[in-house]
Amino acid sequence: MRRVLPWSWCGRLSVWEMDGRREQGKDEKSGERLQKLIARAGIASRRAAEGLILDGRVSVNGRVVTELGSRADPTRDEIRVDGRRLEFSKARLVLLLYKPRGCVTTLSDPQGRPTVKDLLPSTGERLFPVGRLDYDAEGLLLLTNDGLLANRLQHPRYGVSKTYEVKVKGHPAEETLRRLREGVVLDEGRTAPAGVELIRLLPDAAWMRIVLHQGWNRQIKRMGESVGHSVLKIRRTAYGTLKLGRLRPGESRWLKPGEVEELEKCTGFAGGGSEAPERAGASRKSRKTHDLPRDREKNRGR
């Protein structure tokens, strides 16, 4: 004989069932999207991270994930890309380094040349460069452990300004300066409008100040070549509102929380706070090595 439960009891079952479904839905939506976590770890941009997921190169707790809507909790889940476990730091660190000439903007060099890795402070954190400076260029270089912030700082949508002092051969005429300001044609197309001014004349050369809002490969050198003035030296003096200050080649300092917030405002980034390790104000050199996974996107130089 079929047992009929009172209406009130059925009502309780219905409520319990609804609560269970609600909790199940909450679990499914907990955590962050995998592509965002991969970008935050500095492996790749979000778009490139989607490709890693679709290619079956990402796993969560030992299970390969190929769905773009998948989520994970970095505090409890084991996330791996190509078998390598991702590591996340609660503190966002940003280092301002005066990159010297004769130094490669990478963490390893197959030719055995000096790299910025040799100049990183010993923190136990994995830092990677934000963009690049050519081997023979010097000046302000940012390094961070936050992949999302790094990708936004380099994204052309936000156009964060980068200021350079550039020594060129010869004396550029005013018409040449105008062409550089309005844009010259390179292989990729016409360069975006730039700030260009003459700051000092030498017997056979001149120093210019150039402000760019984009970052094509070897852009400044090719801009100089396009107007008939070979580039002899490049020194980046500012990145957004950040300046080299009194740092000397090879020295570095940690950005203060307020400085990181200014960078975030430039990119519309709404992330967590920043924190500097002990003795963050000290400029120093270190031989601590930090390796990056092979699939982290390589940013083009200037």
ZIFENMO-V202834 format. One record per helix or strand. SS is the DSSP state (H for helix, E for strand). FROM is the first residue (numbers start at 0). TO is the last residue. If there is no record, write none. Layout:
BEGIN
ss & from & to
SS & FROM & TO
SS & FROM & TO
END
This chain:
BEGIN
ss & from & to
H & 6 & 27
E & 31 & 32
H & 33 & 39
H & 45 & 53
E & 57 & 59
E & 62 & 63
E & 70 & 71
E & 78 & 80
E & 83 & 84
E & 91 & 91
E & 93 & 98
E & 103 & 103
E & 114 & 114
H & 115 & 118
E & 127 & 128
E & 137 & 143
H & 146 & 153
E & 161 & 168
H & 173 & 181
E & 184 & 185
E & 188 & 189
E & 194 & 200
E & 204 & 211
H & 218 & 225
E & 230 & 238
E & 241 & 242
E & 251 & 253
H & 256 & 266
E & 273 & 273
END
